[in-house]
Amino acid sequence: MSNSGVLAYGALGLPLAFAALPIYVHVPRYYADATGMDLALLGAILLGARLLDAFIDPWLGWLADRWPRRRMLAFALLPFTLGFVALLNPPSASPALWLLGSLALTYLGFSAASVAYQAWGATLGGDSTLRTRLTAAREGFGLAGVMLAAALPGLLANDLNAGTERLSWVLPPLLLLAAAVAFSQAGVGVPTATSDTPLGESIGRALGDAAFRRLLGVFIVNGIAAALPATLFLFFVADVLGTANAAGPLLALYFVAGAASLPVWVRLAARYGRVRAWALAMVLAVGAFAGTASLGSGDIGTFAGICLVSGLALGADLALPAAIAADLGERQGQAGACFGLWNLIAKLNLALAAGLALPLLDLLDYRPGGPGGLEALSFTYAMLPLGFKLLAASLLWRWRDSLEIR
């Protein structure tokens, strides 16, 4: 497959990731500030919506093994776009119901599109090297989308909440352009037989693969380590560092570093293996994040350095495990089912981070913008992820031989 085809496939990752950042990072703080919802109710709604969304992913993955993946992807883009615009433009009345409904619509479209898109990439890739390149292209464009979403609110308005609202209107034209490029230039891929396996049997077959189970185990623990700081990032920057306006540039720095590191991790994976390269990235992330809990007001320079180094490790987290999952899915002949489970795990991590961390902080008397509970916020943001990351690294190293697929 030519480089232009790889890039064309990757282009659609930009608008999907562009929308994912506000959904998972901006929405908690935005609804707390703009609508006045208390953290316990907000956390419960986010947990409920994300759990509902997560548990339809295996069904969507099963569907992606029965439908043409490009067609499924195209159908999913409309509810995704409509839901996203609604999500960031809540009315003054009944914001909780609006949040729940718009999240459900957004998640349905986003999830169906993501599963079909990932499974399409597995079909396009004829071997592990090409699948790694396709995954890196998808995640590289995704990082560009995230950086754009991180920077735009501050450019669109002086107030972060107003900028977040205006962000919603950027998605539709961006998505239309990227979809046109991907569908016209990326190709259809190797035809796959339509599966007639029942849903339960399909899931059982995926989980019956010991290597895939182990990969999911590492992915779960590593995902929790990433989801906790992602959920609490804006709170930490605003209330611990005392520099809310720096959130956009800091996010951009983190994701720029991740995007810049992608080619390096692809080359390291080709030379030393994907598992060893991923383990190295985990060690780098632990080293970078270790001092975060000791930061306080005004420590923006030190935190920027932490964002830079941990961003370099991010590239491996994005490209390498998903490429291994694509190989395992094609080996089973049901990449859709594997990516349905893969996305289920990813979303459960984010759901648990929001649904447990926010009520816990509420219980410990942390209030956004207030002086109390900052020690609890620092511990939850910084120390808990370190423990999960170390556990993920140890599991990855223990199972390295069964997960290294050539």
Secondary structure, 3 states (H helix, E strand, C coil): CCHHHHHHHHHCHHHHHHHHHHHHHHHHHHHHHHCCCCHHHHHHHHHHHHHHHHHCHHHHHHHHCCCCHHHHHHHHHHHHHHHHHHHCCCCCCCHHHHHHHHHHHHHHHHHHHHHHHHHHHHHHCCCHHHHHHHHHHHHHHHHHHHHHHHHHHHHHCCCHHHHHHHHCCCHHHHHHHHHHHHHHHCCCCCCCCCCCCCHHHHHHHHHCCHHHHHHHHHHHHHHHHHHHHHHHHHHHHHHHCCCHHHHHHHHHHHHHHHHHHHHHHHHHHHHHCHHHHHHHHHHHHHHHHCCHHHCCCCCHHHHHHHHHHHHHHHHHHHHHHHHHHHHHHHHHCCHHHHHHHHHHHHHHHHHHHHHHHHHHHHHCCCCCCCCCCHHHHHHHHHHHHHHHHHHHHHHHHHCHHHHCCC
